[in-house]
Amino acid sequence: MLMTRDELAALIPHAGTMCLLDGVLSWDRIRIRCIARSHRAADNPLRHTGRLAALCGVEYASQAMAVHGGLTTDGGRPAAGYLASLRDLSCQVARLDDIAEDLVIDAENLTGEGSRVIYAFSIAAGDRELLSGRAAVVIDAGVTDLGAA
């Protein structure tokens, strides 16, 4: 493992159980591959009525994208990012909490122009794809004062 949970937690704003990833398996300027075990944890903060919906995988992918952003900039915490849109989202399962294997989260930077990036992502367990899609992220999106002249 290239990075442990503690090391990658320094690259994202999430702390405690909200840091969903357990490590970085590989990365380069375009891609990152992370591993997670937290989908099986009873105290996973995304669980609702004891279940972890497959759509929560988007948060796992978002955290992998944030880690990638930190690693490909200066290795520090990246600027705040906001999920602007999801496209081609496909869930092959209804839940993640009943998946026995570790989750492998892949994210690939398809394009990035200044404060906007688009990633393709997928989450798999073993040889089975569980979730995939594309995400547009706006980096360091500030609030504009619409009342200013």
N, C-alpha and C positions, 0 to 999 in steps of 0.2 A: 504494500500500500504506500502510495507516494505521500499522502497527508492523512493525519489522524483527525478525528472529530474535533479535538481541541484546536488543532492548527487551522482547520477550515472555518471553525466558529469565529475566529478572529477576522474573517473576511466578509461576514454577513451580520446584519443587525439582530438576528435572532439569538436568543439565549435559552439556556435550560432545555426543557423538553421540546421547545419550539424549534430548536436546531434539529432538523429531521435527518440530516445526512450523517453517516458514520465515517466516511473517508472518501478520498479521491484515489481512484485506481490508475487513471492516466489522464493526461491533458497535453494539448499543444495550442497553437495560436487560434485554431479554428474549433476544436472539439474538447469536450471534457466527459469523463466517465466517472460516476460516483457510485457509492454503495450505501444502502440504508437497511437498517434492521428495525427501525422505530415503528414501522407499520404494524408490528406484532405487539407492541407495548400497550399494556392496559391504560397507561397514563398519557397516551398520545393526545395532545391537546386538540387535534382535529377530529377525534372520535365524537360521534353523536349517537346517543343511546347505545353505547358499546360497540358501534360499528364505524369503520373507516371507509367512506365511499371512495370509489375509484377516482372520482373527480378531484379528490384531495391530492392525487398524483401531480396535479398542476403545480401545487406548492412545492413538492419535491423537485420538480423540474425547474421551477423559479429559483429555488435555492442553489441548484447546480449552476444555473446561468449566472447568478450573483457571484458565486465562487470563481467561476471562469472569468468574469469581469475583473475581479481583484487580481487574479493570477496573470492576466494578460495586460494589465496596466502597470502598476509599480509594485505589485505584490501586497499592496495595502488594501484597506477596506474601500470598495468602490463607492462612487456617489450613489445616492438613493435612486432606485429604479422603480418604475410603476408599470404594472401589466396593463397595456393599453388595449390589446385584443388577442383573441384566440382564433385560430383558423384550423380547419380540417381535424378537429378534435375527434378522436375515435377511442372509445373505451371497449375493450374486449371482455372485461369482467365488471361486475357490479360493485365489488368490495376489494379492498386491499388487506384488511386485517386477517382474512382467512388464507392468505398466501403463505405457505410454510417457508419458501426459499427467501433469501435476501433479495432486495430490489436492486436492480442495476439501472441507473439513470444516465442516459446519454443525451447530450445537448450539443448542437452544432450551430455555430454562428453563420447564418446564411448571408447576411449583409449588415453593415453598420455604417451609418452616416451621421457623424457628430453625436447628437444626443438620442438617436433612435437606432435600435438594433432589432433584428429578427432572428430568432432561433427556431430550429426544428428540434423536437425532443421526442424521446421514447422511454418507456419504462418497461423493463422485462424482468421476469423471474425464471431462472433456468433458461430454457430455449423458447419460452412463451412470451410474446409481446402482450402487455396488459393495457397500455395506454400510449397514444402518440398524438402529435399535433404540431402546430407552429404557434409561436408567441411573439407578438410585437411588444417591445419594452421601450419606454421613454426614460432616459437617464437624467437625473437631477432636474426634474420638471418643477420649476418654481411657479408660484401663483402670481399672475399678472394683476397689477392694480388697474382695474378697468376704469376707475374714476380719475386717473391721472390724465392731464392734458398733454 
